[in-house]
Amino acid sequence: MRFRYVAYEGRRRRCGVLDAASEEEVARAIASAGWFLVSVVPAAPSRPRAVLLSCPGGPQLAFFFRQLAAVVRMGLPVTRALSVQASSMSGAWRRVLRGLEARVRGGESLASAMAAYPGFFRPLFVELVRAGERSGTADAALDRCARYVQAEFGLRQKVKSAMMYPLVVLLFAGAGAAYLVGAVLPKITKMFLDLQIPLPLPTRLLISATAFLQARGPVLLGVVAGLVLAASAGKRVPGVRVLIDSLLLRLPGLGGVIKASGLSRFLRVLAEGLDVGLPLRMALELSTRSVGNAVLERQATGVIPRAVSGSGLAAALEQSRVFPPLVPQVVRLGEETGTVPSVLKELADYYEQEADRAVKAATSMIEPLMIFAVAGVVGFLALAIVAPIYTMLGKLGGM
């Protein structure tokens, strides 16, 4: 619980916020510092702001953590780094940095100040920094945050870059087909009808489909947009989110990417949390929230009560269906040698590579399917447009 206090150090007034179990604990902490306590009251919880809707990108957030880590190592005030960064930023990110600076100047710890902006700083980052501040290793904790952000951003970029080629091919194929159907086909169709040339079946099908899309296109577009918006809004409803994420896991190729990347995030967060001394329950709770898939998250949540009940982390992981046999086996070796955080990081790196391989396998499977699909569309359009042209030329030649 957080408490706001007012105290005096000699003639100097001190104000700030402390994390403590009770007001008596705050009073003892103030007294041990040699200050005279004036008042202590529970701190009001911070309200979410509109600024939380905009979150910084991976490189920007990693730079923020690295610069703060460098400042702490040099023994300089954190407020100076926050002020310098805020002056070079704009928009929501600048307002957040100014808010952090004001809170730290007011006596809050950096972790408590970060917790006031949950849209920018995940609970993982807050707890890592808080543990670092308590142990006197805030610079190392900030470096951990930067490394985690870079690793996660790198994994997402690999997935995006691997899927970019198929999307570009589909975009150009769709644009070409739309041009043929929207610009070329109507002119040729009018000419065919004027010459009273019998149209082959592919041409009649294409003309009917084009007429239907022209008449019902806005309605279909509205239906598609409505479905997309409904799916996006439904992700906030637990039951709908579980259904959507379950379907995503069953998709060929994509399901393997989602599972491997989710395992990598879970193991990396757990490793970072245990490495800085977080309690096992808290580290596991932060890990399950970082998975990114509701189905995997629900299965991973079952590990927490078994792990904290005394059966051990490896035994708890072994009883969960979401973790391959390799994970509990390696974790058990870590428990025997006292190197659990280290082996968890190795496993996280391994599954990150597995996610990369799964992305490449998915794209290699999608590419031939795309080639066949594009070839089929182009062949159908060519047959529908070229076949009546040959019929027309034959009829003109026989005149």
C-alpha positions in Angstrom: 0.0 0.0 0.0 1.2 3.5 -0.8 1.2 6.3 1.8 1.9 10.0 1.4 3.8 11.7 4.2 5.0 15.1 5.3 8.0 15.4 7.6 10.8 17.8 8.6 14.6 17.2 8.4 15.7 20.0 10.7 14.1 23.1 9.1 13.7 21.4 5.7 10.3 20.2 4.7 10.1 16.7 3.2 7.2 15.3 1.2 6.9 12.0 -0.6 5.3 8.6 -1.0 6.3 5.3 0.6 5.3 1.7 -0.1 4.5 0.1 3.3 2.1 -2.3 5.0 0.7 0.3 7.5 1.0 3.9 8.7 3.1 2.6 11.7 5.7 1.2 9.3 5.9 4.6 7.6 6.4 6.3 10.9 9.2 3.9 11.9 10.9 4.5 8.6 10.7 8.3 9.0 11.9 8.1 12.6 14.9 5.8 11.6 15.9 8.5 9.0 16.0 11.1 11.9 13.1 13.1 10.5 10.1 14.6 12.4 6.8 13.2 11.0 4.0 15.7 10.6 1.3 13.6 8.8 0.9 10.3 6.9 -2.2 9.4 4.9 -3.0 6.7 2.3 -2.1 7.9 -1.2 -5.0 8.2 -3.6 -4.7 5.7 -6.5 -3.6 7.3 -9.8 -6.4 7.6 -12.3 -5.8 6.4 -15.9 -5.3 9.2 -18.3 -6.1 9.6 -22.0 -2.3 9.7 -22.5 -2.2 6.0 -21.8 -3.8 5.2 -25.1 -0.5 5.9 -26.9 2.4 3.7 -26.1 6.0 4.2 -27.2 7.6 1.9 -29.7 10.2 -0.8 -28.8 13.4 1.1 -29.7 12.2 4.3 -28.0 11.3 2.5 -24.8 14.6 0.6 -24.8 16.5 3.8 -25.3 14.6 5.3 -22.3 15.7 2.4 -20.0 19.3 2.4 -21.3 19.7 6.1 -20.8 18.3 5.9 -17.2 20.6 3.0 -16.5 23.7 5.0 -17.6 22.6 8.0 -15.5 22.2 5.8 -12.4 25.6 4.2 -12.9 27.2 7.6 -13.1 25.6 8.6 -9.8 23.6 11.5 -11.4 20.0 12.3 -10.5 17.4 10.4 -12.4 15.4 13.6 -12.7 18.1 15.0 -14.9 17.8 12.2 -17.4 14.0 12.4 -17.4 14.2 16.2 -18.0 16.7 15.7 -20.9 14.6 13.0 -22.6 11.4 15.0 -22.1 12.9 18.0 -23.9 13.7 15.9 -26.9 10.2 14.2 -27.1 6.8 15.3 -28.1 3.2 14.4 -27.6 2.1 11.8 -25.0 5.5 10.4 -24.4 6.8 13.9 -23.4 3.9 14.4 -21.0 4.6 11.0 -19.4 8.3 11.9 -18.9 7.4 15.2 -17.4 5.0 13.4 -15.1 7.7 10.9 -14.1 10.1 13.8 -13.3 7.5 15.6 -11.2 6.7 12.5 -9.2 10.3 11.6 -8.6 11.1 15.2 -7.5 8.1 14.9 -5.1 9.7 12.0 -3.3 8.3 8.9 -5.1 10.6 6.1 -6.2 11.1 5.6 -9.9 9.1 2.4 -9.8 6.1 4.0 -8.0 6.2 6.8 -10.6 6.2 4.3 -13.5 3.3 2.4 -11.9 1.2 5.5 -12.4 1.4 5.0 -16.2 0.4 1.4 -16.8 -0.2 2.1 -20.5 3.5 2.9 -20.9 5.2 0.7 -18.4 4.1 -2.9 -17.9 3.9 -4.4 -14.4 7.0 -6.4 -15.2 9.1 -3.2 -15.7 7.7 -1.7 -12.5 8.5 -4.7 -10.4 12.0 -5.2 -11.9 12.9 -1.5 -11.2 11.3 -1.7 -7.7 13.4 -4.8 -6.9 16.5 -3.1 -8.3 15.9 0.0 -6.1 15.5 -2.1 -3.0 18.7 -4.0 -3.6 20.7 -1.0 -4.8 21.0 -2.4 -8.4 18.6 -0.1 -10.2 21.0 0.3 -13.1 21.1 -3.4 -13.7 17.3 -3.6 -13.5 16.9 -0.9 -16.0 19.3 -2.7 -18.4 17.2 -5.8 -18.0 14.1 -3.9 -19.0 16.0 -2.6 -22.1 17.1 -6.1 -23.1 13.6 -7.5 -22.7 12.1 -4.7 -24.8 14.7 -5.3 -27.5 14.3 -9.0 -27.5 10.5 -8.8 -27.8 10.6 -6.1 -30.4 13.1 -8.2 -32.4 10.8 -11.2 -32.4 7.8 -9.1 -33.5 9.9 -7.6 -36.3 10.9 -11.0 -37.6 7.3 -12.1 -37.7 6.2 -8.9 -39.5 9.1 -9.0 -42.0 8.4 -12.6 -42.8 4.7 -11.9 -43.5 5.4 -8.8 -45.5 6.2 -10.5 -48.8 3.0 -12.6 -49.0 1.0 -9.4 -48.1 2.7 -7.4 -50.8 2.0 -10.1 -53.4 -1.6 -10.3 -52.4 -2.0 -6.5 -52.5 -0.6 -6.2 -56.1 -2.5 -9.2 -57.3 -5.7 -7.8 -55.9 -5.0 -4.4 -57.4 -4.4 -5.9 -60.8 -7.6 -8.0 -60.7 -9.6 -5.0 -59.5 -8.3 -2.9 -62.5 -9.1 -5.6 -65.0 -12.6 -6.2 -63.6 -13.4 -2.5 -63.0 -11.8 -0.8 -66.0 -11.2 -3.3 -68.8 -14.1 -5.8 -68.5 -17.0 -3.2 -68.8 -15.7 -1.9 -72.1 -15.1 -5.3 -73.6 -18.5 -6.5 -72.3 -20.3 -3.7 -74.1 -18.5 -4.4 -77.3 -19.4 -8.1 -77.1 -23.0 -7.4 -76.5 -23.1 -4.9 -79.4 -21.7 -7.5 -81.7 -24.1 -10.2 -80.3 -21.3 -12.6 -79.6 -22.2 -15.6 -77.4 -20.2 -15.3 -74.2 -18.4 -18.4 -72.7 -19.3 -19.5 -69.1 -16.2 -17.9 -67.4 -17.1 -14.6 -68.9 -20.7 -14.8 -67.9 -19.7 -15.8 -64.3 -17.3 -12.8 -64.2 -19.9 -10.4 -65.5 -22.4 -11.6 -62.9 -19.9 -11.4 -60.1 -18.9 -7.9 -61.1 -22.6 -6.7 -61.3 -23.2 -8.2 -57.9 -20.2 -6.5 -56.3 -21.2 -3.2 -57.9 -24.7 -3.4 -56.6 -23.9 -4.9 -53.2 -20.3 -3.8 -52.7 -21.0 -1.1 -50.1 -23.1 -3.5 -48.1 -20.5 -6.2 -48.2 -17.8 -3.7 -47.2 -19.9 -2.6 -44.3 -20.4 -6.2 -43.2 -16.7 -6.9 -43.4 -15.9 -3.7 -41.4 -18.5 -4.6 -38.8 -17.1 -8.1 -38.4 -13.6 -6.7 -37.9 -14.8 -4.1 -35.4 -16.8 -6.8 -33.6 -13.8 -9.1 -33.4 -11.6 -6.3 -32.1 -14.2 -5.3 -29.5 -14.8 -9.0 -28.6 -11.1 -9.4 -27.7 -11.9 -7.4 -24.6 -14.6 -9.9 -23.5 -12.8 -12.9 -21.8 -15.0 -15.6 -23.4 -14.8 -14.2 -26.9 -11.0 -13.6 -26.6 -10.5 -17.3 -25.6 -12.6 -18.4 -28.6 -10.6 -16.2 -31.0 -7.2 -17.2 -29.6 -8.2 -20.8 -29.6 -9.0 -20.6 -33.4 -5.7 -18.8 -34.0 -3.8 -21.6 -32.3 -5.4 -24.1 -34.6 -4.4 -22.3 -37.8 -1.7 -24.2 -39.7 1.6 -22.5 -39.5 0.4 -19.5 -37.5 -0.5 -21.6 -34.4 3.1 -22.8 -34.1 4.4 -19.2 -34.3 2.0 -18.0 -31.6 2.8 -20.9 -29.2 6.6 -20.6 -29.6 6.6 -16.8 -29.2 4.3 -17.1 -26.1 6.6 -19.7 -24.5 9.6 -17.4 -25.2 7.9 -14.4 -23.5 6.8 -16.5 -20.5 10.2 -18.0 -19.9 12.0 -14.7 -20.4 9.8 -12.8 -18.0 10.1 -15.6 -15.4 13.8 -15.6 -15.7 14.1 -11.8 -15.3 11.8 -11.8 -12.3 13.6 -14.6 -10.5 17.0 -13.2 -11.3 16.2 -9.9 -9.5 14.7 -11.8 -6.5 11.0 -11.4 -7.0 8.8 -14.0 -5.2 8.0 -17.1 -7.3 4.2 -16.3 -7.2 4.7 -12.7 -8.4 7.2 -13.8 -11.1 4.8 -16.4 -12.4 1.9 -14.0 -12.4 3.9 -11.5 -14.4 4.9 -14.3 -16.8 1.4 -15.5 -17.5 0.2 -12.0 -18.3 3.0 -11.6 -20.9 2.1 -14.7 -22.9 -0.2 -12.8 -25.3 -2.7 -15.6 -25.9 -5.7 -16.2 -23.6 -5.7 -20.0 -24.1 -2.0 -20.3 -23.3 -2.4 -17.8 -20.4 -5.2 -19.9 -18.9 -3.1 -23.1 -19.1 0.0 -21.4 -17.7 -2.0 -19.9 -14.8 -2.5 -23.4 -13.5 1.2 -23.7 -12.8 1.1 -21.0 -10.1 -0.7 -22.8 -7.2 1.2 -26.0 -7.8 4.6 -24.2 -8.0 4.1 -22.2 -4.8 2.6 -25.1 -2.8 6.0 -26.7 -2.5 6.1 -29.2 -5.4 8.7 -27.2 -7.2 8.7 -25.2 -10.4 9.8 -28.1 -12.7 7.1 -30.5 -11.3 4.4 -27.8 -11.8 5.5 -27.1 -15.4 5.5 -30.9 -16.1 1.9 -31.1 -15.1 0.8 -28.4 -17.6 -0.1 -29.2 -21.2 1.3 -25.9 -22.6 4.9 -26.7 -21.8 6.8 -29.2 -24.0 8.8 -31.9 -22.0 12.0 -30.1 -22.7 11.0 -27.2 -20.4 10.5 -29.1 -17.1 13.5 -31.3 -17.8 15.9 -28.3 -18.2 14.3 -26.4 -15.3 14.8 -29.5 -13.0 18.5 -29.4 -13.9 18.5 -25.7 -13.0 16.9 -26.4 -9.7 19.5 -29.1 -8.9 22.4 -26.8 -9.7 20.9 -23.5 -8.4 20.8 -21.9 -11.9 17.1 -21.6 -12.6 17.2 -18.0 -14.0 20.1 -18.9 -16.3 18.4 -22.0 -17.8 15.2 -20.1 -18.2 17.0 -17.5 -20.3 18.5 -20.3 -22.4 15.1 -21.8 -22.9 13.6 -18.4 -23.8 16.4 -17.9 -26.5 15.7 -21.4 -27.8 11.9 -20.8 -28.2 12.6 -17.4 -29.7 14.6 -19.3 -32.4 11.8 -21.8 -32.7 9.4 -19.0 -33.3 11.7 -17.7 -36.0 11.9 -21.1 -37.6 8.1 -21.5 -37.4 7.6 -18.1 -39.2 9.9 -19.2 -42.0 8.1 -22.6 -42.2 4.8 -20.8 -42.3 5.9 -18.5 -45.1 7.4 -21.3 -47.1 4.1 -23.1 -46.9 2.1 -20.0 -47.7 4.2 -19.0 -50.8 3.3 -22.0 -53.0 -0.4 -21.6 -52.0 -0.3 -18.0 -53.0 1.4 -18.8 -56.3 -1.4 -21.3 -57.1 -4.1 -18.9 -56.0 -2.7 -15.9 -58.0 -2.2 -18.2 -61.0 -5.8 -19.5 -60.7 -7.2 -15.9 -60.5 -5.1 -14.7 -63.4 -5.9 -17.8 -65.5 -9.6 -17.3 -64.9 -9.5 -13.6 -65.7 -7.5 -14.3 -68.9 -9.9 -17.0 -70.0 -12.9 -14.9 -69.2 -11.6 -11.9 -71.2 -9.5 -13.4 -73.9 -11.8 -16.3 -74.9 -14.6 -14.0 -76.2 -12.0 -11.9 -78.0 -10.9 -14.9 -80.0 -14.6 -15.7 -80.7 -15.1 -12.1 -81.9 -12.0 -12.3 -84.2 -13.2 -15.6 -85.6 -16.6 -14.1 -86.3 -15.2 -11.0 -87.9 -12.8 -13.1 -90.0 -15.7 -15.2 -91.4 -17.7 -12.1 -92.5 
